Amino acid sequence: MDITDFNGEMYPRSLVEHEGTTYFLGTPRGSNQTRLGIAGNTDGFQGGETNGSVCMFPCTPENAAALRERLPWLVPQPLGRQTSFGFGDRIGNATPGHIQAMRVTGSEGVIAPIFAQQSVRENTRTGRTPQQVMDDAMWGIFQEGWRLPWGADADHVKEVEDLAPFVAAGYTFYTIDPSDYVDNEAHTAAPDALRAKVAALPWDTLGGSYEELRARYCDKPFKIDGMTLEFDETTLLRALGKYGRALDHTARIAAALQKQRGDQSFDLEMSVDETDTPTSAHEHFFIANELNARNIPVASLAPRFVGKFQKGVDYMGDLKEFESELARHAAIMEYFGSYKLSVHTGSDKFSIYPIVAKYTGGHVHVKTAGTSYLEALRVMTTLNPELFRKMLDDARSHFEHDRKSYFLDAALEKVPTGASVRDADLPALLDQFDSRQVLHVAFGTILTSYGDEIRAALADNMDDYRSGLERHFTRHLQPFTQQKVAQQ
């Protein structure tokens, strides 16, 4: 269709002709609102205004849904075991920058992106809904002309009641987080205490009996590439006492999800990373084996790895120990051959990316969440220093509340007040350990108070934000892209 008489500015990558109708994103002259342009069949779209031969529609949820009906590549898909990367976007405008990073690093077609990703906790703190997160990602995908498969992650689902809005919005990846049901005391409990914990498990819903499990695990060793796993009774009791209720809870959510999704396929992840104690190789094997026995087909599994995975900072721990343990986890993952390893709190863990890429053989998912938001704050340090100072001071004053549910080593006394920092030194706060973590966990506080101002400033300076995201995510993506290309 001819759109040469459109009066305004167009995002050129968005322009597409499909089944006789032309679509694009653009801003009509005299307006500051990006709109959906359609030349051709406009049935099902609402609120259009004529602009030459084109009809311009607001980017509403209703029009987003209508566009997904027309353009199938705007619908998220299950991604299975392929290498994938979760781009969390707490503000709602980072997807173009994420796509730019994918293209610059040659990750397009090598790493499968999850562009729509938000946890129940994040939605609560930011006031966004799963549908808003989905639509924001979709408009960014459309704007940048992304045509390859992508996913949408309902992250850290803790209860059955959390599922409905994600299912309604069409999410394709569901991260079940049963960490509240993990018994961390079992990690060091004495045998008699372990037996009492196991006896108190909900065996009516777990199925089978302890005697059956003991025969399954303790009668013979398991031969895995490069190692042998032997379960003595204490090892089994510890794994069962620690994760038995978590498995039962995972099964309950998985069953509810299957019922709600019906015949629509989806990826399922079980995550036990937000717990006090590491997941041993024996425990990883036990979890995976029991998921199989209960016919819960997970696409990914997120153990609690050794060391510290804290928000917005690099890995903290012994790299040799991490590599040794990761090799064991990767071998168990390949033994089952049905899921990939998932690395949670994966942003900014630059020291371990080459290790993870090496041992997982491409069967890995890396999940980031707040690092895109931090790059937005970095831009704000130069766009509006005084506003950033207000955000910093609010983050300091709300830190003790906002840090709840996170594992952090940040020391508030090492974070300066806004007034004590010169303009030229503000960007460096985004690289300093303590201030970075304090700002990271304050996303709910900051976005509730200043979200509209941040979005407006970024909208007028989107090239700066995109460049920052490209630079930052290049460091995340390159190790996995290079390893995957080398394997091909």
ZIHUSUL-V308247 format. One record per pair of residues at least 24 apart in sequence whose ideal C-beta (glycine too) atoms are under 8 Angstrom apart, sorted by the first residue. I is the first residue (numbers start at 1). J is the second residue. D is the distance in Angstrom with one decimal. If there is no record, write none. Layout:
i=<I/I>
j=<J/J>
d=<D/D>
This chain:
i=<1/1/1/2/2/3/3/3/3/3/5/5/5/6/6/6/6/6/7/7/8/10/11/11/13/13/13/14/14/14/14/15/16/16/18/18/19/21/23/23/23/23/25/25/25/25/26/28/33/34/34/34/35/36/36/44/59/59/61/61/61/64/64/64/67/67/68/68/71/73/73/73/73/73/74/74/74/75/76/76/76/76/76/76/76/76/76/76/77/77/77/77/78/78/78/78/78/78/78/79/79/79/79/79/79/79/79/80/80/81/81/81/81/81/82/82/82/83/83/83/83/83/83/83/83/83/83/84/84/84/84/84/84/84/84/84/85/85/85/85/85/85/85/85/85/85/86/86/86/86/86/86/86/86/86/86/87/87/87/87/87/87/87/88/88/88/88/88/88/88/88/88/88/88/88/89/89/89/89/89/89/89/89/89/90/90/90/90/90/90/90/90/90/91/91/91/91/91/91/91/91/92/92/92/92/92/93/93/93/93/93/93/93/94/94/94/94/94/94/95/95/95/95/95/95/95/96/96/96/96/96/97/97/97/97/97/97/97/97/98/98/98/98/99/99/99/99/100/100/100/100/101/101/101/101/101/101/101/102/102/104/104/105/105/105/105/105/106/106/107/107/107/108/109/110/110/110/111/111/111/111/112/112/112/112/113/113/114/114/114/114/114/115/115/115/115/115/115/116/116/116/116/116/117/117/117/117/117/118/118/118/119/119/119/119/120/120/120/120/120/120/121/121/122/122/122/124/125/125/125/125/126/126/126/126/126/127/127/129/129/130/130/130/130/130/130/131/131/131/133/134/134/134/151/153/155/155/156/156/157/159/160/160/160/163/163/163/163/164/167/167/167/171/172/172/172/173/173/173/173/173/174/174/174/174/174/175/175/175/175/176/176/176/176/176/176/176/176/177/177/177/178/178/178/178/178/178/178/178/179/179/179/179/179/179/180/181/181/181/181/182/182/182/182/182/182/183/183/183/183/183/184/184/184/184/186/186/186/187/187/187/187/189/189/191/191/191/194/194/194/194/195/197/197/198/198/198/198/201/201/201/201/201/202/202/205/205/205/206/206/206/207/210/213/217/222/222/224/224/224/224/225/225/225/226/226/227/227/227/229/229/229/229/231/231/235/236/238/239/239/239/239/239/240/242/242/243/243/243/243/246/247/247/247/247/250/250/251/251/254/267/267/268/268/268/268/269/269/269/269/269/269/269/270/270/270/270/271/271/271/271/272/272/272/273/273/273/273/273/273/273/273/274/274/274/274/275/277/278/278/278/278/278/279/279/279/279/281/281/281/281/284/284/284/285/285/288/288/288/288/289/292/292/297/298/298/299/299/300/300/300/300/300/301/301/301/301/301/302/302/302/302/302/303/303/305/305/308/308/309/309/309/309/309/309/310/310/310/310/310/310/311/311/311/311/311/311/311/311/312/312/312/312/312/312/312/312/312/313/313/313/313/314/314/314/314/315/315/315/316/319/319/319/322/322/323/323/326/326/326/326/327/330/330/330/333/333/334/334/339/340/340/341/342/342/343/345/346/347/347/348/350/350/353/353/353/354/354/356/356/357/357/357/357/357/358/361/362/362/362/364/366/366/368/370/370/370/371/372/373/373/373/374/374/374/374/375/375/375/375/375/376/376/376/377/377/377/377/378/378/378/379/379/379/379/379/379/380/380/381/381/381/381/382/382/383/383/383/384/384/385/385/387/387/387/388/388/389/389/389/389/390/390/391/391/391/391/391/392/392/392/392/392/392/392/393/393/394/394/394/394/395/395/395/395/395/396/398/398/399/399/399/402/402/402/402/403/406/408/408/409/409/410/410/410/412>
j=<39/40/53/39/53/37/39/52/53/54/52/53/54/37/51/52/53/54/51/52/51/37/143/144/143/144/145/142/143/144/145/145/71/145/70/71/70/70/67/70/71/142/59/139/142/143/56/56/58/59/139/143/59/63/67/69/135/139/131/132/135/135/138/139/138/142/138/170/142/141/146/147/148/149/138/141/142/170/115/116/134/150/151/152/170/171/172/173/149/150/151/172/151/172/173/265/266/267/299/112/114/149/151/172/173/267/299/267/299/299/338/339/340/363/112/340/362/110/111/112/340/362/363/364/365/480/484/111/112/113/114/151/340/364/365/366/111/112/113/114/365/366/368/476/477/480/114/117/153/155/346/365/366/367/368/369/113/114/115/117/368/372/473/117/118/122/155/347/367/368/369/370/371/372/373/115/116/117/118/133/136/137/372/373/118/122/126/369/370/372/373/443/447/372/373/376/447/451/454/455/458/128/132/133/136/455/136/140/455/458/459/462/465/140/372/375/376/465/469/136/137/139/140/141/143/144/140/143/144/462/466/372/375/465/466/468/469/470/473/140/372/469/473/140/141/144/146/144/466/469/470/469/470/472/473/474/476/477/473/477/470/474/473/474/477/478/481/481/485/477/480/481/148/148/481/484/485/477/480/481/484/148/149/150/151/150/151/150/151/152/153/173/140/141/146/150/151/152/150/151/152/153/171/152/153/155/367/369/153/154/155/155/156/175/369/154/155/156/157/158/162/156/405/155/369/443/444/443/444/447/448/443/444/447/448/451/447/448/165/169/154/165/166/168/169/171/165/168/169/169/169/170/171/267/367/367/369/271/274/253/253/252/253/256/253/256/257/260/260/257/260/261/266/265/266/267/266/267/268/269/299/257/266/267/268/269/269/271/302/367/249/250/253/254/268/269/270/271/271/272/274/245/246/247/249/250/253/270/272/246/271/272/273/274/275/249/245/246/248/249/242/243/245/246/272/275/241/242/243/244/245/242/275/276/277/238/241/242/238/242/276/277/238/241/233/234/237/234/237/238/241/237/237/241/237/240/241/244/240/241/244/245/248/245/248/248/251/252/244/247/248/294/240/240/286/285/335/285/331/332/335/331/334/335/327/331/281/328/331/281/282/285/332/282/286/282/286/283/280/282/283/286/287/286/277/283/272/283/286/287/272/287/290/291/294/291/296/294/296/296/299/300/296/297/298/299/298/299/300/301/302/342/365/296/298/301/302/301/302/342/344/302/303/304/302/303/304/305/309/342/344/345/304/344/405/407/304/304/303/304/305/306/325/303/304/305/329/325/328/329/332/328/329/332/332/335/332/333/336/339/336/336/338/338/338/339/339/340/339/340/341/342/365/333/339/340/341/342/341/342/343/344/367/329/341/329/343/407/409/343/344/345/346/349/407/345/406/407/408/409/437/345/347/370/406/408/437/440/441/347/348/370/371/374/436/437/439/440/348/433/436/437/348/349/350/351/349/351/352/409/351/352/355/352/355/355/359/352/355/356/359/359/359/360/361/360/363/361/363/363/364/365/365/366/367/367/369/476/371/476/476/475/476/476/479/480/479/483/479/480/479/480/482/483/484/483/487/483/484/487/480/476/480/476/440/441/443/472/469/440/443/447/430/436/439/440/430/465/468/469/472/454/458/465/430/439/446/454/427/430/468/457/458/461/464/465/468/454/457/426/427/429/430/426/427/457/461/464/453/457/423/426/450/453/457/418/426/418/419/421/426/418/450/439/442/446/449/450/416/417/418/421/429/435/439/417/418/442/445/446/449/438/439/442/445/446/438/442/445/438/441/442/441/442/444/445/441/441/437/441/433/437/434/437/438/438>
d=<3.8/5.0/7.2/7.1/5.9/7.0/5.0/7.4/6.4/5.4/3.3/5.5/7.7/6.4/5.8/5.3/7.6/4.9/5.8/6.1/6.8/7.3/4.9/7.8/6.8/5.2/3.5/5.5/5.0/7.4/6.0/7.8/7.2/7.1/6.6/6.0/7.7/7.2/7.1/7.3/6.9/7.8/7.9/7.3/6.2/5.0/7.5/5.7/7.2/6.3/7.9/8.0/6.5/5.8/6.7/6.9/7.9/5.7/6.1/7.8/5.7/4.5/5.8/6.9/7.7/7.0/6.8/8.0/7.4/8.0/7.4/4.9/7.6/8.0/5.3/6.2/6.0/6.9/7.9/6.5/7.7/5.8/5.2/3.9/6.6/7.0/4.5/7.9/4.6/7.1/6.5/5.8/7.0/5.0/7.1/5.2/5.6/4.6/7.2/4.4/7.4/6.5/4.8/7.7/7.1/6.1/7.5/6.7/5.8/6.6/7.6/6.7/4.9/5.2/5.1/8.0/7.2/7.0/5.0/6.6/7.8/4.7/7.4/5.9/7.7/5.9/5.7/6.6/4.4/7.2/6.1/6.7/7.7/7.8/4.6/7.7/5.2/7.5/5.7/6.8/7.3/5.2/7.6/7.3/6.6/7.3/4.3/4.7/5.7/7.7/7.6/6.8/6.8/4.1/6.0/7.7/6.2/6.6/5.7/6.5/6.5/6.7/7.6/5.0/6.8/7.5/7.9/7.9/7.6/5.5/3.5/6.4/7.5/6.3/7.9/7.6/8.0/7.4/7.7/7.4/6.9/6.8/5.4/7.9/7.4/6.2/5.7/7.4/6.3/7.1/4.4/5.4/6.5/7.4/6.0/5.7/6.9/7.0/6.4/6.3/7.4/7.1/7.0/7.3/3.8/7.3/7.0/7.2/6.4/6.0/7.2/7.5/7.5/7.6/4.2/7.9/7.5/7.6/6.0/7.1/5.1/7.8/2.7/6.2/7.9/7.4/5.0/5.9/5.2/7.4/6.0/7.4/7.9/6.1/4.2/7.4/3.0/6.2/7.6/7.7/7.3/6.3/6.6/7.1/7.2/4.4/5.5/7.5/5.5/6.9/4.9/6.0/4.7/7.7/3.7/5.8/7.9/6.2/8.0/6.9/5.6/6.3/7.7/5.4/4.5/5.4/5.4/5.7/7.4/4.8/7.6/4.6/6.5/6.1/5.2/5.1/6.4/6.4/6.0/6.2/7.1/7.7/6.0/7.0/6.7/5.1/7.3/6.7/4.1/6.7/4.9/6.2/7.0/6.1/8.0/5.1/7.6/7.4/8.0/7.7/3.8/7.0/7.2/7.1/4.0/5.7/7.4/7.3/7.8/8.0/6.2/3.8/3.9/7.8/7.3/7.9/7.6/5.9/6.3/6.6/4.9/6.1/6.7/7.4/6.9/7.7/7.8/6.6/2.9/7.8/7.8/6.9/6.0/5.1/7.4/7.5/7.9/6.6/6.3/7.8/6.7/4.6/4.7/7.6/4.4/6.6/7.0/7.3/4.4/7.8/4.7/6.6/7.2/7.0/7.6/7.4/7.6/7.0/7.8/6.4/7.4/6.6/5.6/4.5/7.2/6.2/5.7/5.9/7.0/7.4/4.7/6.1/7.6/7.8/5.2/6.3/6.8/4.4/8.0/6.9/7.6/5.8/6.1/7.2/5.6/7.0/4.5/5.3/7.6/8.0/8.0/5.1/5.0/6.7/6.8/6.7/5.4/6.8/5.0/8.0/6.7/7.7/3.9/7.6/4.3/5.0/7.7/7.2/6.9/7.3/7.4/6.0/7.7/4.5/5.2/8.0/4.1/4.4/7.4/4.5/6.2/6.2/7.6/4.9/5.9/4.8/5.8/5.3/7.9/7.9/6.8/7.3/6.0/4.3/5.3/5.6/3.7/3.9/7.1/6.2/7.6/4.1/7.4/6.8/7.9/5.5/6.7/7.0/4.0/5.9/4.8/6.3/7.9/3.9/5.6/5.3/5.3/7.0/7.2/7.8/4.5/6.5/7.6/7.1/5.5/5.5/7.5/7.6/6.4/7.1/5.4/7.1/7.5/6.7/7.2/6.7/7.9/7.8/5.3/6.2/4.7/5.2/6.6/6.8/7.5/5.5/7.7/6.4/6.3/6.5/6.0/5.7/8.0/6.4/8.0/5.3/7.5/7.7/7.8/6.0/4.7/4.1/7.8/7.3/7.8/6.6/7.0/6.4/6.8/5.7/6.3/6.9/5.4/7.3/7.4/7.5/6.7/5.5/6.0/5.0/3.9/7.1/7.1/6.8/5.0/6.0/6.1/6.4/4.3/6.9/6.3/5.7/7.5/7.8/5.3/5.5/7.1/7.8/3.9/6.7/6.1/6.7/6.3/5.7/4.7/6.8/4.9/7.5/7.0/8.0/4.1/7.0/7.6/7.5/8.0/7.8/5.0/6.8/7.7/5.2/6.4/4.8/7.6/3.7/4.7/7.4/7.9/7.3/4.3/6.6/6.3/7.9/5.6/5.2/5.2/7.8/6.6/7.7/5.2/7.3/7.8/6.9/7.6/6.8/7.7/5.0/5.6/6.9/5.4/4.9/7.0/4.2/4.9/7.2/5.4/7.8/6.6/6.3/7.6/3.8/7.2/5.0/7.7/6.0/7.5/7.4/7.6/7.0/7.3/7.9/6.8/4.1/7.7/6.9/7.7/6.8/7.8/5.9/5.8/6.3/6.7/6.3/7.8/6.2/5.9/6.6/5.8/4.6/6.1/6.4/5.7/6.2/6.2/5.9/4.9/5.7/8.0/4.1/5.8/5.8/6.4/6.5/5.7/5.9/5.6/5.4/4.7/5.2/4.7/7.4/6.3/7.1/7.2/6.1/6.7/5.0/7.6/7.9/6.1/6.6/5.4/5.3/4.1/5.3/7.4/7.3/6.4/7.2/7.3/7.7/5.4/5.7/7.3/7.8/6.4/6.6/7.7/7.9/3.7/7.1/7.9/5.8/7.8/7.1/4.0/6.8/4.9/7.7/7.8/7.8/4.8/4.9/7.6/3.8/7.7/6.4/7.0/7.3/5.2/6.3/7.1/7.1/7.1/6.9/5.0/7.9/5.8/6.6/6.2/7.7/5.4/7.7/5.9/6.7/6.5/6.1/8.0/7.0/4.4/5.5/5.4/6.1/6.1/6.3/6.3/6.0/7.7/8.0/5.9/4.6/5.9/7.6/6.6/6.6/5.2/5.2/5.9/6.3/6.4/3.9/4.7/7.3/7.1/7.6/6.7/5.0/5.9/7.6/7.7/6.0/4.7/5.7/6.6/6.2/7.9/7.4/5.9/2.9/6.8/7.4/7.7/6.8/7.2/7.5/7.8/4.9/7.8/5.8/8.0/7.5/4.6/7.9/7.0/7.5/6.9/6.1/4.8/6.9/5.6/6.4/6.4/5.2/5.2/3.6/6.5/6.3/6.4/5.9/4.5/5.3/7.3/6.8/4.7/4.9/6.6/5.8/5.3/5.3/5.4/6.8/7.9/7.5/4.5/3.7/5.4/6.6>
